[in-house]
Amino acid sequence: MYKKISLIFFLALALAGFLFVKHFWSGKNQNPLLIDRLPKADFLIRANVLDVARETSGMLHFNKIPFRDFFSQEFLLGQAKSYGLNLQRPAYLFADETGDWGALAHVTDSSKIAPGLARLSKIKPSRDTLIYNEKIIYWPKEKIYINYGKTYLFVYKGDQFVRCLFHIINAKKGDIDPVWKDFLTLKKFRKENLVLYSNSKGLKKYGIEKAVFAHDSDSSSFTMLSYIKSSKPLKFKMKKDGLSLVDNNYANRFLNLHLQIDEFRKHPEDPLYRLMARLSKRISFPLIDFLAAWEGDLSFRQGGKQKIKETYIESELDENFEVTEVEKTRDILVPGFSLAISMNSRGPFFMNKIINKGILTQEGEKYRFLGSPPLNFNRKDNYYVFSSGENRPKLLKNEQNNGIWSEKGTKFKFHLDSLNGNEAYGKVHFEVRRLIERNKFF
C-alpha cells in the first residue's frame, strides 16, 4: 500500500514538474525576436556593424579621417558592451520615402542603457514621456525618439514614431512583417555585411518589384552591388556585339548601351516605355520614330576639350593703307562631345523628323543637339556619328553596357552585368576622396 501511494505521489509530482517546465519554456519562447518587431517601411537595411567597421577601417585610415578610431571595430565593440548592446548580432534600419527612419539593435543588459542615456542628456538635453506605458526619451526639435526593452533598443527620427512603437511593443513571436520576411529570406547578398532592400511604391510605378543593394569597399572606393527584379519579364536583352566610343580620362559623362529592343518596341504599356514617353514630351521628342529607327546601340561621351579649326575674318591694312578683309583660321578648344548610334533604314526619316522639330539644327556643315557645341557628322556602316572634334572618333568592338556620371567632382561608374528574364544584376563604383573632402560622410 505504501509503495502504491509513493508511486502515485511521485507521478503527480513529475506531472506537475513537467507542466511547470513546459509552461515556463513556452512562456519564455513566446517572447518575440528582434526581427518580429521590425515595422514595415519603404527601405530596409541589415547591417553587421562590427564587420562593416572592420571592412571600412582601411578606407578611414587611408583618407586620414578625423576621429577614425571612434569607428573602429574594437572601439564600437567596447562601447556596445559598456551600454548593454550586442553588436555582434545584426542591427536593422528602416526608412520611408518621406525621410523618416528608425533602427533596432539587440540588447544584452538593459540596465546599462539608462546610464548611457543620462550621459547623452547632459550633452544634449532631452525630455521623457510615457506612450503605451513605455518610457520614451525624445528631442522634440529634432523629432528623435529612443525606447528600449529587455531585448531591444529602438531609435527613431520622424513623424511616425507612435505607429512604429505600437508595432514594436505589440509584436508576437513568428509574426514577422511580410516585407521583412521576404528581405531576410532572400538569398541575394546573404553573406554581405551591409544590405539595403526596397519594394517601395516609387519603384513599383516603374515596374520594379524589388531592388537589393550590397556594399563592398577598399581603401579608396565603394562598390555597390545591385540586384533588380521586375514585376514582369524585361522586354529587352543584352547584345553580344556592338561598337562603342573609346572611354578617355577626360569624360565626365559616358554611356554605352547594346540592347536587343525588338520586343520593347511592341510594348508601349511597359513602365520603362511610359517613363521614356513622359520624358520625351518635354522636348517634343518623337520617341516612336526613334525606337523604330534605333537598333539598340548607343555610345555617348562628354567631357574635356577638343581642338578644332575656326575660320574668321580679320581686317588688315594693305600696302596702300587701305582696309581689306582677310579670311584666316585658328585653333580653338570646344567642349568634348561625341555620340554614336546605330540606325536601320528608317534612320534618315528620324533625322529629318528631329531637324523639323528643332531638336537637331544644321549650321552649314555642322549640327547641334539643343545646347551641344557644333558637331561634325559622318556615318560608319549603320552608325551615325556626331563629334565636336575635327577627326571622327574611333569606334571599337564592345558589348558592355556601362557608363560614368560625374557629380561635383566624383565619378560614379555603373555597369550592367546581366539581364535574365525579369532580373538584372549590376554594380556602381565610386571613389570616396572628394565626398570625404566635402564632408558628406564625416
C-alpha positions in Angstrom: 0.0 0.0 0.0 2.8 2.4 1.0 4.5 1.7 -2.4 1.4 2.4 -4.4 0.9 5.8 -2.6 4.5 6.7 -3.1 4.3 5.8 -6.8 1.1 7.9 -7.2 2.7 10.8 -5.4 5.9 10.5 -7.5 3.9 10.5 -10.7 1.8 13.5 -9.6 5.0 15.4 -8.7 6.6 14.5 -12.0 3.5 15.6 -13.9 3.4 18.9 -12.0 7.1 19.5 -12.7 6.6 18.7 -16.4 3.6 21.1 -16.7 5.6 23.8 -14.8 8.7 23.4 -17.1 6.5 23.3 -20.2 4.7 26.5 -19.1 8.0 28.2 -18.2 9.7 27.4 -21.5 6.6 28.0 -23.6 6.2 31.4 -22.0 9.9 32.1 -22.5 9.8 31.1 -26.1 6.8 33.3 -26.8 9.0 36.4 -26.5 9.2 38.0 -29.9 12.5 38.1 -31.7 14.0 41.4 -32.8 13.1 40.6 -36.4 9.4 40.2 -35.3 9.4 43.7 -34.0 10.6 45.4 -37.2 7.9 47.7 -38.7 7.1 47.9 -42.4 9.0 50.6 -44.4 10.0 51.6 -47.9 13.7 50.9 -47.4 15.1 48.1 -45.2 18.7 47.6 -44.1 20.5 44.8 -42.5 23.9 45.7 -41.0 26.6 43.6 -39.3 28.0 46.7 -37.7 31.3 45.3 -36.4 32.1 43.6 -39.8 31.3 46.8 -41.7 33.6 48.7 -39.3 36.4 46.2 -40.0 35.9 46.4 -43.8 35.9 50.2 -43.8 38.8 50.8 -41.4 41.4 50.7 -44.2 39.4 53.5 -46.1 39.2 55.6 -42.9 42.9 55.4 -42.2 43.9 55.8 -45.9 41.9 59.1 -46.1 43.0 60.2 -42.6 39.5 60.7 -41.4 39.4 62.6 -38.1 38.1 60.5 -35.2 38.6 57.4 -37.3 39.4 55.4 -34.1 35.8 56.0 -33.0 34.6 54.0 -36.0 37.0 51.1 -35.4 35.7 47.6 -34.7 37.4 47.5 -31.3 36.0 50.8 -30.1 32.4 50.0 -31.2 32.5 46.6 -29.5 33.8 48.1 -26.3 31.2 50.9 -26.2 28.4 48.4 -27.1 29.3 46.2 -24.1 29.5 49.2 -21.8 25.9 50.2 -22.7 24.4 46.7 -22.9 24.2 46.4 -26.6 25.0 43.3 -28.7 26.6 44.5 -32.0 27.9 41.0 -32.7 24.4 40.3 -34.0 22.8 42.2 -36.9 21.3 45.7 -36.4 18.3 46.7 -38.6 17.4 50.0 -40.1 14.4 51.2 -42.0 13.3 54.3 -43.7 10.5 55.8 -45.7 10.4 57.9 -48.9 9.4 60.8 -46.6 12.9 60.8 -45.0 11.7 59.2 -41.7 14.0 56.5 -40.4 14.5 54.1 -37.5 16.8 51.5 -36.1 16.6 48.4 -33.9 19.6 46.7 -32.1 19.9 43.7 -29.8 20.3 44.4 -26.1 22.1 42.0 -23.7 21.7 44.1 -20.5 19.0 46.8 -20.5 20.2 48.1 -17.0 23.2 49.6 -18.7 21.2 51.7 -21.2 19.7 54.2 -18.7 23.1 55.5 -17.5 24.2 55.9 -21.1 21.1 57.9 -22.0 21.7 60.0 -18.8 25.2 60.9 -20.1 23.7 61.7 -23.5 21.1 64.0 -22.0 23.8 66.0 -20.3 25.3 66.7 -23.7 22.0 67.3 -25.5 19.2 68.0 -23.0 16.2 65.7 -23.6 12.7 65.1 -22.4 10.9 62.0 -21.3 7.2 60.8 -21.5 5.1 57.7 -21.4 3.4 56.3 -24.6 1.6 53.0 -24.3 3.1 52.8 -20.7 6.5 52.8 -22.3 9.1 55.3 -21.2 10.3 57.5 -24.2 13.3 59.7 -24.3 13.0 62.3 -27.0 14.3 65.6 -28.5 11.2 67.5 -29.9 13.0 69.9 -32.1 14.9 67.1 -33.9 12.0 64.7 -33.7 14.3 62.0 -32.4 12.9 59.3 -30.0 14.5 56.4 -28.0 12.8 53.5 -26.4 14.2 50.3 -25.1 13.2 47.0 -23.5 15.0 43.9 -22.2 16.0 42.7 -25.6 15.9 45.7 -27.9 16.9 49.4 -28.4 14.8 51.4 -30.7 15.9 54.8 -32.2 13.6 56.8 -34.5 13.6 60.1 -36.3 10.5 61.4 -38.0 6.7 61.8 -37.6 5.5 58.2 -37.4 7.1 57.2 -34.1 3.8 56.3 -32.3 2.8 53.9 -35.2 6.2 52.2 -35.2 6.3 52.0 -31.4 2.9 50.3 -31.3 4.1 47.7 -33.8 7.3 47.1 -31.8 5.8 46.6 -28.3 2.9 44.5 -29.5 4.9 42.2 -31.7 4.3 38.4 -31.4 6.8 35.7 -32.0 6.9 34.5 -35.5 4.7 37.3 -36.8 7.4 39.0 -38.8 6.2 41.6 -41.4 6.0 40.1 -44.9 8.3 42.7 -46.4 11.0 42.0 -43.8 10.5 38.2 -44.2 11.0 38.5 -48.0 14.1 40.5 -47.4 15.7 38.4 -44.7 15.0 35.1 -46.5 16.3 36.4 -49.8 19.4 34.5 -51.0 20.9 37.5 -52.8 23.8 39.1 -51.0 23.1 37.0 -47.9 26.8 36.9 -47.0 27.3 40.6 -47.4 27.5 42.7 -44.2 25.5 45.8 -45.3 22.4 45.2 -47.5 19.6 47.5 -48.5 16.3 46.3 -49.8 13.3 48.1 -51.2 9.9 47.4 -52.8 8.5 50.9 -52.4 5.7 52.4 -54.4 8.3 54.7 -56.1 9.9 51.6 -57.6 6.7 49.8 -58.4 5.4 52.5 -60.6 8.3 51.8 -62.9 7.6 48.1 -62.9 10.2 47.2 -60.4 9.1 44.5 -57.8 12.1 44.8 -55.6 15.7 46.2 -55.6 18.6 45.0 -53.4 21.9 46.7 -52.9 25.0 45.5 -51.0 28.2 47.3 -50.0 31.8 46.5 -50.7 34.8 48.8 -50.1 38.5 49.1 -50.2 40.9 51.8 -49.0 39.8 54.4 -51.6 36.4 53.5 -53.1 33.0 52.0 -52.6 31.3 49.4 -54.8 27.6 48.9 -54.6 26.4 45.5 -55.9 22.9 45.7 -57.3 20.0 43.3 -58.0 16.7 44.4 -59.5 13.7 42.2 -60.1 11.0 43.4 -62.5 7.3 42.6 -61.9 7.1 41.3 -65.5 9.7 39.8 -67.9 12.0 42.5 -69.3 11.3 43.5 -72.9 15.0 43.8 -73.9 18.1 41.7 -73.8 21.8 42.4 -73.8 23.6 42.2 -77.2 26.7 40.2 -77.7 28.2 42.6 -80.2 28.4 46.3 -81.0 30.6 49.3 -81.4 31.4 51.9 -78.8 33.4 55.1 -78.4 36.7 54.8 -76.5 36.4 56.0 -72.9 39.1 58.5 -72.0 40.2 60.0 -68.7 38.6 63.4 -69.5 35.0 62.1 -69.9 32.6 63.1 -67.1 29.6 61.7 -68.9 29.9 58.3 -70.6 27.2 55.8 -71.7 27.3 52.6 -73.6 24.2 50.6 -74.5 24.0 47.5 -76.5 20.5 46.1 -76.3 18.1 44.0 -78.3 14.9 46.1 -78.4 12.6 44.3 -80.9 10.2 43.3 -78.1 10.5 46.6 -76.3 9.2 48.5 -79.4 6.0 46.5 -79.3 5.0 47.2 -75.7 4.2 50.9 -75.1 2.4 49.8 -71.9 5.8 48.8 -70.4 6.6 51.1 -67.4 10.0 52.0 -68.8 8.4 52.8 -72.2 5.9 55.0 -70.4 8.7 56.8 -68.5 10.6 57.4 -71.7 7.4 58.7 -73.3 6.7 61.1 -70.5 10.3 62.5 -70.6 10.1 62.8 -74.4 7.1 65.0 -74.3 9.1 67.7 -72.5 11.0 68.5 -75.7 8.6 67.0 -78.2 11.0 64.2 -79.0 9.5 61.7 -81.5 10.0 58.6 -79.4 8.0 56.2 -81.6 10.1 57.2 -84.7 13.3 56.9 -82.7 12.5 53.4 -81.5 11.5 52.4 -85.0 14.9 53.6 -86.3 17.2 52.7 -83.4 19.0 49.3 -83.5 19.8 49.3 -79.7 23.4 50.6 -79.8 24.2 54.0 -78.3 27.6 55.3 -77.2 27.9 58.8 -75.7 30.9 60.7 -74.4 31.1 64.2 -72.9 33.9 66.0 -71.1 37.3 67.6 -71.7 38.2 69.7 -74.6 38.6 69.1 -78.3 40.7 71.2 -80.8 39.0 72.4 -83.9 39.9 75.0 -86.6 37.8 78.1 -86.7 37.6 80.3 -89.8 37.3 84.0 -89.1 37.5 87.4 -90.9 40.2 89.9 -89.9 40.5 93.5 -91.2 44.1 94.4 -92.2 45.8 97.4 -93.8 47.4 96.7 -97.2 50.5 98.5 -98.7 48.3 101.4 -99.7 46.9 101.7 -96.2 43.5 100.5 -97.3 41.4 98.2 -95.1 40.9 94.7 -96.5 39.2 91.7 -95.0 41.3 88.6 -94.8 40.0 85.1 -94.1 42.1 83.2 -91.5 41.9 80.1 -89.5 42.9 79.4 -85.9 42.8 76.5 -83.4 40.2 76.8 -80.6 39.1 74.5 -77.9 35.4 73.4 -77.7 33.7 71.1 -75.1 34.3 67.5 -75.9 31.1 65.8 -77.2 30.7 62.6 -79.2 27.7 60.4 -80.0 27.5 57.2 -82.0 24.1 55.5 -82.5 23.1 52.5 -84.7 20.2 53.1 -87.1 18.3 51.0 -89.6 16.8 52.1 -92.9 14.4 54.5 -91.0 17.4 56.5 -89.7 17.2 59.2 -92.4 13.4 59.7 -91.7 14.1 60.1 -88.0 16.9 62.6 -88.7 14.6 64.7 -90.8 12.0 64.5 -88.1 14.1 65.9 -85.3 15.5 68.6 -87.7 11.9 69.7 -88.4 11.2 69.8 -84.7 14.3 71.9 -84.0 15.9 69.3 -81.7 18.7 69.0 -84.3 19.7 72.1 -86.2 22.1 72.4 -89.1 24.7 75.2 -89.3 26.5 74.9 -92.6 28.2 71.5 -92.5 27.8 71.2 -88.7 24.9 70.2 -86.5 23.7 71.0 -82.9 21.7 68.9 -80.5 19.8 71.6 -78.5 22.6 73.1 -76.3 25.5 71.0 -77.7 28.6 72.5 -79.3 28.8 72.5 -83.2 29.2 68.9 -84.3 30.6 67.1 -87.3 28.5 64.3 -88.8 29.5 61.2 -90.6 28.5 57.6 -91.0 30.3 54.3 -90.3 28.2 51.4 -91.7 24.9 51.7 -89.8 26.3 54.0 -87.1 25.5 57.7 -87.2 28.5 59.5 -85.6 28.5 63.1 -84.2 31.6 64.7 -82.7 32.8 68.2 -81.8 36.3 67.3 -82.9 37.7 67.6 -86.4 38.6 63.9 -86.6 35.9 61.2 -86.5 36.2 59.4 -83.1 37.3 55.8 -83.2 34.7 53.1 -82.7 35.8 49.8 -81.2 34.1 46.5 -80.7 32.4 46.5 -77.3 29.4 44.6 -75.9 29.4 46.2 -72.4 26.5 48.2 -71.0 28.2 50.7 -68.7 28.6 54.4 -68.0 30.0 57.2 -66.0 28.2 60.0 -64.3 30.2 62.8 -62.7 28.6 64.8 -59.8 30.6 67.6 -58.1 33.9 66.0 -58.9 33.0 62.4 -58.0 32.8 59.9 -60.9 30.1 57.2 -60.4 30.8 54.3 -62.7 28.0 51.9 -63.3 27.9 48.5 -65.1 25.1 46.2 -66.1 26.4 42.7 -65.6 23.4 40.6 -66.8 19.7 40.6 -67.8 17.9 37.3 -67.3 14.1 37.1 -67.6 12.9 39.7 -65.1 16.1 40.0 -63.2 19.1 42.4 -63.7 22.5 42.4 -61.9 24.9 45.3 -61.9 27.2 47.4 -59.8 28.0 51.1 -59.1 31.6 52.1 -58.2 32.9 55.4 -56.9 35.9 56.9 -55.1 35.2 58.5 -51.8 38.0 61.1 -51.7 36.0 64.0 -53.0 33.0 63.1 -50.9 35.1 63.0 -47.8 36.7 66.3 -48.6 33.2 67.9 -48.9 32.3 66.3 -45.5 29.4 64.4 -47.0 30.2 61.3 -44.9 32.1 62.7 -41.9 
